[in-house]
Amino acid sequence: MAQASANMPFRETFSCLWCGRPWAPRSPTDLEGWAQLCPDCLGKAGDNAFLRARLRAAIAERAAAAAPGSTAPTVEPPTGTRRAADPDAEMRAYYAARAPEFDDWYLRRGRYSHGPIHDAAWQAELDHAGRWLDGLPWRGQIVELAAGTGWWSPLLAERGELSAYDVNEAPLDLARERLVAHGLRAHLHVRDAWAEPDRAVDGLFAGFWLSHVRRGRLDEFLRLARRWLKPGGTFAAIDSLPDAQSGAADRVAPEGDRAIRRLGDGREFTIVKVFYRPDELHAALLRSGFTEVEVATTGRFFLLVRAVAHGPGPGTP
Ligand SMILES: C[S@@+](CC[C@H](N)C(=O)[O-])C[C@H]1O[C@@H](n2cnc3c(N)ncnc32)[C@H](O)[C@@H]1O
């Protein structure tokens, strides 16, 4: 099963170039075999220039070997390591599978820890984002789209009648546990964030969702967000700034608006991840029927977006 490649051939067994540990990748699509690094050392690529360079080269070599016309044997990659035909579908699958480890990102556990200095900055900015969200004029009926494991849901459920939706059941199960632990109630249902609103509410929140809306659909989504709201209703979003210490230590640098995400078990998914600039979001919100638009940052890690639904709404597209 030897793989042909000019510069960095795939190795079925090897000693890790960094720590010397013997390792045998599970399949020819495992980056370890292309990088000649064991999973632990590959996991430190975010902190080390040599490991990062090996990771980048391994990704390029693997892609070249899979390209049409390559002399390397064709290998059917296992689920979760394919190039995404539909990155939205792959993103749904990724977040369903990631649900049990999703909060590790917020808590900077395991692969998501970047050392005490970066982690303290993260914690301070996360606290800032929470205080900012809590300071908004939530009341009445509140809808949370793409609510995930419900990190922000207790804060919203304390302020109004919360309906928290996500396309995946697995993260919602964890959101339910979180709300119960806080002694709070909410309506939790599977619902696509792109589904047309079935009522108008007083507040709409989406955490780390706008960055999963591809550029060509941003206005479409914001007009839909506007249709969720009664005139004068509050829209808010928290999202990502492009800081290298934000994701997993073994994350692959994003290419354009696509990113490769890895789970703890090594499965990989290609998803949409757009790092919108504050001015882009500001302009798009104004175009989409919002007023009193404010787009701020916490410094390194988070975007804070708020706006008020203006007038009778822009109507359906
Ligand atoms: C980055 S997570 C954010 C979770 C949560 N909002 C937070 O701030 O922690 C993105 C979430 O979007 C969900 N998702 C992906 N595609 C979706 C869609 N089309 N409609 C609704 N939710 C979707 C995923 O299941 C995942 O829970």
The ligand as a MOL file (V3000), in Angstrom:
LIG
                    3D

  0  0  0     0  0            999 V3000
M  V30 BEGIN CTAB
M  V30 COUNTS 27 29 0 0 0
M  V30 BEGIN ATOM
M  V30 1 C -20.1480 27.1630 16.0280 0
M  V30 2 S -21.5680 26.2990 16.6280 0 CHG=1
M  V30 3 C -22.2750 27.5790 17.6400 0
M  V30 4 C -23.1260 27.0680 18.7500 0
M  V30 5 C -23.6760 28.1360 19.7020 0
M  V30 6 N -24.4720 29.0950 18.9790 0
M  V30 7 C -22.6020 28.8430 20.4740 0
M  V30 8 O -22.4810 30.0720 20.3410 0
M  V30 9 O -21.8790 28.1950 21.2400 0 CHG=-1
M  V30 10 C -22.5790 26.2780 15.2070 0
M  V30 11 C -23.8790 25.5400 15.3850 0
M  V30 12 O -24.6270 25.6840 14.1830 0
M  V30 13 C -25.3710 24.5080 13.9940 0
M  V30 14 N -25.7880 24.4780 12.5960 0
M  V30 15 C -25.0760 24.1460 11.5020 0
M  V30 16 N -25.8310 24.3090 10.3930 0
M  V30 17 C -27.0370 24.7570 10.8190 0
M  V30 18 C -28.2300 25.1170 10.1620 0
M  V30 19 N -28.3430 25.0660 8.8350 0
M  V30 20 N -29.2790 25.5300 10.9120 0
M  V30 21 C -29.1950 25.5940 12.2630 0
M  V30 22 N -28.0870 25.2560 12.9440 0
M  V30 23 C -27.0130 24.8590 12.2210 0
M  V30 24 C -24.4600 23.4070 14.4110 0
M  V30 25 O -25.1540 22.2260 14.7390 0
M  V30 26 C -23.7700 24.0550 15.6290 0
M  V30 27 O -24.4330 23.7140 16.8190 0
M  V30 END ATOM
M  V30 BEGIN BOND
M  V30 1 1 1 2
M  V30 2 1 2 3
M  V30 3 1 2 10
M  V30 4 1 3 4
M  V30 5 1 4 5
M  V30 6 1 5 6
M  V30 7 1 5 7
M  V30 8 2 7 8
M  V30 9 1 7 9
M  V30 10 1 10 11
M  V30 11 1 11 12
M  V30 12 1 11 26
M  V30 13 1 12 13
M  V30 14 1 13 14
M  V30 15 1 13 24
M  V30 16 1 14 15
M  V30 17 1 14 23
M  V30 18 2 15 16
M  V30 19 1 16 17
M  V30 20 1 17 18
M  V30 21 2 17 23
M  V30 22 1 18 19
M  V30 23 2 18 20
M  V30 24 1 20 21
M  V30 25 2 21 22
M  V30 26 1 22 23
M  V30 27 1 24 25
M  V30 28 1 24 26
M  V30 29 1 26 27
M  V30 END BOND
M  V30 END CTAB
M  END
